[in-house]
Amino acid sequence: MNQIKILLLYPPEQQWPGCIVKPNGSLAYPYLGGSLRDIGIETYIYDACVGNNNDNLENFFKNSTQLPSGMLRTGVSNDRILEVVSYYDAVGITSIFSQQETQVLDCAKLIKKNYPNKLLFSGGVNAKSRPSIFFAAGFDIIFTSESEITIQQIAKILQKGSRDFSSVGKIYFKNKYGKIIDNSHFGDIVWDLDKLPIPAWNLLPNERYWKIGRPHGGQIASDSTLRYASIMTSRGCPFACSYCHIANETVNSKSGAIGRFRIKSDDRVRNELQILKDEIGVKQVFIEDDSIFGKKKRAIRLLKSIIGFGLDLMDVNGINMIHLVKKSNKPNWMVPDEEVIELLAEVGFKYIVLPFESANLRIIKKWCSNKLALDRFSPSDLIKTIKKYKINVGTNYMIGFPDETRKEIETTLNFAHKMKQNGLDHSNFFLVMPVPGTPIFDYCIKKGHLPKNYNPDKFQWTKANLINTAVSPAELESIRDKAWDDCNNQQFKKERKSWVATRPS
């Protein structure tokens, strides 16, 4: 058996001037690193946005490089990337967020030009949705689904000195003749999440992340010692919103039914939290679940089992309001579920997000899985109840849906101002991003709301991409910026503005 080494590479970050730059640090690589560790493969994670202990962070992180597109690149030099890559037999580069696609492709081209024999693989919604572009950049394999099992199969084949991946499912791959083979139609999916590897959090440059202090989401008290990490207690989601890739991850898709809601056992979650606390030294944990309350009884049981861990918990992707309310004596009317909210506080939640998305019932029904309608509960009462337990509350709103009228946008903005008056700590405003792999992308292409030569660099939540809409892209961006400025306090705005990418001096 050959001794092989695999590098998992986060590419440099790119952002538009004035937009926040922060490291990726997603859980994809800790999971893949854990899988490879379990079969004895030497694995390393290198985040080219922040480097490692051999890189002087001050030289590059706050001194971005301007790209031909006008975007700003934050990270180590290409020469440094090549130096790190030189020690490894295979390199994986994830492509999760659309505006980072260019950096993923640039890294692939750079590596393949200088090291043509190194195996390159990618995954994530961008890669599986746009495979021809990724193969053209030099990738040899594209994972079309969850990859903890697949990467072990790939590694074992490499150990044998082979590059025949015809037995591996849930991938596209380039055979020795250069032909693209589609194996996405077969392969295993992990239904029992306890069978997943323990994430290799120790492979992340945690100390650097903590020093930079720009986590993926959540609000951490300014007087707290910052030592954070992410965890997932479940995968998938009971909802299927049009702007989410989960909506297309069904039985007959190239991913298989990984959008189905699946859970880890209470014991497994407690074990992971104990590792984060005792071995990694974490104080704050970001819950990355798409829907931690997808099974409410399970979530309540789980939360009760982790009371007393002494960790500050932050929700990242939003807790849908349907899970924070309960039936009342009044027909078709819901009231805050104070027992659940009190439990969140007791467990250690310091921050949660409420994904209101829109204040328009039509928009919620058509584009947002018909989540809890605002005419069935009092959002003001819900916010006041959460604040009663001293939990920091943020909200998410989306504007600029393909058929959204100016009046409907104004309804959401007026609602957001009212919610601010009820004690919200901050409000996020997102412009609709019709990213590849989502139902709304297919709709926009079909209906002429997105040009076929669209630019994935612009798939960023402050950029308007749709055309042929009631409100122009430029005006949508102006509306979003003003709403963000009006609905957030000075301290929050000052902090976020200090995180923006810095133009080269």
N, C-alpha and C positions, 0 to 999 in steps of 0.2 A: 504494500500500500504506500502510495506517495504521501509525504507530509506536505499538506497545502495550507496556505494562509489566506484568509479572506478579509478584505477591508469593506466596511460600510461607511460610505462617504456622504455627509450632508454637504451640498454645494454651498458656495457663498450665497448670501442673500442679496436680492435686488429689490429696490423700492423706488417709487416716484418721489421726486423732491417734495418735502413737506409731509411725507407719510412715515409712519412708525417703522423702525427696523428692529427686529429682535430675533434671536436664534430660533431655528426650527425646533430642535429638541423633542420631536414627536416620539411616541412609544414604538414606532415601527422597528427601529433598530435595536432597542433593548430586547424586544421579543425575538427578533431574528438572531441577535447575539446570544440570547439564552438558548435558542434551538441549536445553534452551532456548538456552543459550550457543552451541551448535553451529549454530543457525540464526539467530543474531544478535538474539535477543529479550532485551531488558533485564530482568533477573531479580534479585530480592533475597530472601534468607531472613531472616525476623525470628522469633526465639525469644522469645515473650512471657513465658516463665518467667524468663529472665535479662536480656532487653532488649539494647540495644546501647550504644555509647559515649556516647550522649546520655541514658542512664538511669543513675541512681545505684543500683548494685546493693545497697548497704547499706540503702536505704530500704524494700526490699520482700522480698528473697530470704529473709531470716531473720526476717521479720515477716509471717507468713501471715494471710490473712483467713478467718474462719470462714463457711462456707456454711450455708444452711438445712438441708442434709442432715446437718450435723455434721462434714463433711469440711473440710479446710483447703486453701484456694486459695493457690498461690504464683506470683507473677508481677506484671507491670505492671498498671496500672489499665485499665479499659475505655476511658477517654478517650484514653489513650496508644495503645491498639490502634487506635482510630478515626483518630487522627492519622497513624499509619504507613500504614494502609490507604488513606487519602485520595489518595495519590499513584499508585495502581495501578488498572489496568483490570480485572484478574481476580485472584482470591485462591484459593489452594489450601490446604486444611487436612486433614492426614492423620488417620486414626482407626485406629491400630494397636492400642493397649492399651485393653482394655475399660473400665477404671475412668476413663479420660480422655474417654470418649464425651460425657459431660455438658459438659465444657469445649469440646469441638469444636462441639457443637450450640449452646451459649450464644454462642460467637464468631460462628457463622453467623447466628443471630437478631439479634445486635447489629449486625453489618455490614449485613445486608439491611434492617433497619429504618432505618438512617441513610443507606445508599447502595443503594437498591433496584435501580439499574441495573448495579451491578458484578456480573460473572459469578463465581459461587462453584462450586468443584469440590472433591470429596473422593475418597478412596480408602482402601484398607486393609480388613482383614477385617471390621471393624465396619460400615463404610459399605456394602460390597457385600452383607452378610448382613442388614442392616436398612434397606434403601433408603427405604421409606416414611417412616420417622422422619427420615431425613436430608433428604429432599425437603421434608417439612413444616417443617423448621427453616430452609429458604431455599436449600438447594443446588440448582444448576441442572444439574450433571453429576456422576455417580458413576462412577469407574473401577472396573471389575470384575476387572481383571487387572494385570499389570505395565504401566507407563504411559510408559516412555521414548519409544516411538513415538507413542502416543496423544496425549501432551501437545504434541508438535510439530504433529500434525494439527489439534488444537484451536487452537493459536496461529496457524497459517496462515489458518484460517477467520476468526479475529478480526481479523487484519491486513486482510482483504478487507472488513471492516465487516459481516460476516454472523454470524448465530447459528444457522444451519442446520447441525446436526451429524449429519444423517441418513447421511452417508457414512462416519462414524467408527465403527469397531467396538470391541468390548470396553468399552462404556459403557452406562449408562442416562442418558437426558437428558430434560429438560422442553422440549417444543416451544413455539412461540409461542402456542399455544392452551391451554397449561398441561397438556397430556397427557403422561404418562410413556411414553417410547419405549424399548423393550428392544433394544439392539444388541449384547448380550453374546454372541450366537451366531456372530459373525464377527469377524475382525480377526487381526492378525499377532502371533506370539510369537517372541521372539528366542531362537533355539536356539544360535547361535554367540555366546557372551558377549563375545568380542573386539569385536563390533559395537556393544556398549553404549557410551555416552559415558563419557569419563573423569569421575568424580565431581568436582563443583565444591566441594571441601573448603574453599576459600578464602572461600566465602560464609557458612560457619558462624562463630558468635562464639567461635572457638577460644580466644582469650585469656581470655575469661570462663569458659569451661568449665574451663580449666586452673587458673584462680584458685580456683574453687569446689572443684575436686578431687573430684568425685563421678562417676566414669565409669560407663557402663552396666553393666560387669561387670569381673571380674578384681581381682587384688590387686597393687598397685604398692608397691614398697619405700618406706618412709617417708622414707628419705634420698635418694630419687631426685627429680630435677627433672621436674615433671609437664608433659609436652607430648604428648598422646595424640590418636589418631584411629582410626577404624574402617575396615575393608576387608573385601570379600567376594571370595574367589577362585573361588567356585562358587555356584550357586543350586539349590534343590530338595534332595531327600533320598531315599536308597534305602529309608528306613523310612517307615512310615505310621502313626504312633502316634495313638491315638484322640483325644487332647487337643490335637493340632496341626492347624492349618488346612491344612497341606500334604496331609494324608490325603484331603481333599476336593477338592484342586486337580488334577482328573483330566481326561481327554479330553472327557467330556460335561458338565463343569461350566461355570458361568458364567465361570470364570477361564481355562478351557482347561488343558492339561496342564503348567502351570508348576511343579507339584510334582515333575516329573521332574528327576533330577540332571543338571546341566549345568555345564560348567567354562570358565574362562578359560585361555588358553595360558600357559605359563611366562613367555614374553616379556612378555605383557600384565601379569602380576602383578608382575614385576620393574620394569616401567615405573611402575606405580602406587606401589610402595614407594619408588622413587627420587623421584617427585614429592612424596610425603609427607615424605620426609627432607630434600630439598633446597629445595623451594618452600614447604612449610608449616612446616618446622622441627620435625617430629615426632620423638620419642624412643621412644614406646611405641605399638604397633599392636595393636588388638583385632581378632582374627579372628572375624568375625560369621557365618561359614558355618554352615549347619545341620548339615553333615557334611563337614568338610574332607577326611576320609579316605573319602568315598563311593566313590572309586576309589583303592585303597591304593597301587598301583604309580604312578599319576599323582602322588599326594600325596608319595610318597618322592622321585620325580624332581624335583618342584617344590621341595621343601624343600632338596634338595641344591644346587639352582641358586641359592638365595638365602643360602647360607652366606657370612658376612662382611659383611652389610649393616650390622651394628652397631646394629640395632634390637632393643628388648625386645619380644617377642611374647607375647600373652595370648589364650588360647582363651576364648570367651564362652559359647557354647551347649552345650559339652560334646563330648568325644571319646568315642564309644562304645567300650566295652571290647573289642569284637570286633576293633577295628582296632589295639589295643595288645597283642594276644596272638597266638600262632601255634601250630600243631599241634606236639604232642610225640610221643615214642615210645610213650606210653601211649594206647591207643585212646580216642577221645572226650574227650581231656584237652588243655587249652590251657595254655601257659606264657607269661610275659611276653616280648614281642618286644623284647629289650634293644637290638637294633640300631636299631629305630625310636625307642625312647625316648632313646637316646644321640644320635640325629640331631636330635630335638626340642631337646635341650639345646644341641647344637652350633650350630643355626640361631639360637638366642636365645630360645627359649620360657622364660619365667620363671614362667608360671602356666597350669595346665590344670584343667578340671573333668571329673570322671567322673560321668556321669548314671546312677547305679545305679537310680534311680527307686523300686524296691521290692526287698525281700529275699524276696518270695514268687514262686515259679515260676508259680503260677496267674495272678497279677496281671500279671506280665511277659508271659505268653503272650496273655492276653485283651485287655489295654489298652495294652501297650507294644511292639507289633510283634514280640513274641517275641524281643527282643534277647538277647544272650548270657546264658544261664542261669548262675546262680551255682554250680551243681553241675558245671560243666565247666571251671572254673579257680579259682585261689586269689586272691580279691581282696586278701588280705593281702600275698601275694607281689608282686602288681602294684603296690600302693601303695609297698611298700618299695623296689622297683626304681626307680620314678619318683623317690622321695626320694633315692635314691643319687646321682642326677644333679642334685641341688639345685634341683629344680623344685617350686614351690609347688603343692599339690594341694587342690582343693576337691571336694565331692561334692554331688549333687542327689538328694533323696529326695522322693517324693510319697506322701501319705496321704489317706484319705478317698474312695477310689473308690466308686462306687455300691453295689457288692455286697461291699465289703471288711469283713471281720469284725474284731472287737476283737483276736482272737488274731493275725490277720495283721498288724495295725498294730503289735502288740507285737513280732512277729518282725522287722519293719523297724527298729524302735527299738533292739532288742537288737543287731542287725547294725551299726547306726550307731555305737553305743557301742564295739563291738569295733573298727571301722575307725578310730575316733578314737585308740584305743590303739596302732594301727599307724602313726601318724605323720601323719594328716591335719592340714592347716592350718586348715580350717574345714568346716562342714557346713551346707548349705542345706536347709530343710524347707518344702515347698510343699503347701498344701491344694489338692486337685483343683479346677480352674476349668473348668467346662463352657461355654466361651465360644462365642458364635454362630459358625457356619462350621466347626465341628469335629464329627466323628462322635459324640463323647461328649455333645455338646450335644443332638443329635437323639435319642440314646438316652435321656437324662435327661428330656427333654420327653415322650417317648412313654411311659416307664415311671413317670412321676409323681415323679421325683426332683428336679425343678426346677419351681417354680411358673410358670405361664404369664405371670404379671405380675412376673417376676424383675426385680431391680434391677441393671443393669450396673455401677453404682457399687461394688457389693460384689464384683465380679470382680477380686479382689486376692488375692495368694498367701497372705496371712495370714487371710483370711476364708473361712468355710465356707458354701457356698451350697446344698448338697444337702439334701433333706428325705427322710423315710421311709427312713432308713438305720439300720444297726445301732448306730452311735455318733452321738449328737446333735451338731448344729452347734457348740453352745457347748462341749461336751466336746472336740470335735476341735480347736477353736482353743486350748483350754487344753493339750492334748497337744502340739500343734505348738510352742507358745511354750516349754513346758518342755523339749522335745527340743532346740530351738535353743539355749536357755540352757545345757543340760547338755553339749552336744557342741561348744561353741565356747569358745576361750580368752578371758581377760579383755580382752586388748588388742584383739582382733577385735570383741568386743561393745561395747567403749567407743567404738571408731571408728564402728561402724554406728549406735549410739545417738546419736552427735553429728550424724548426717545426717537425723534425723527432722524432720518438719514441726513448726514452732514455733507454738504457739497465739498469737493476738494478745494483746498486752500491755494 
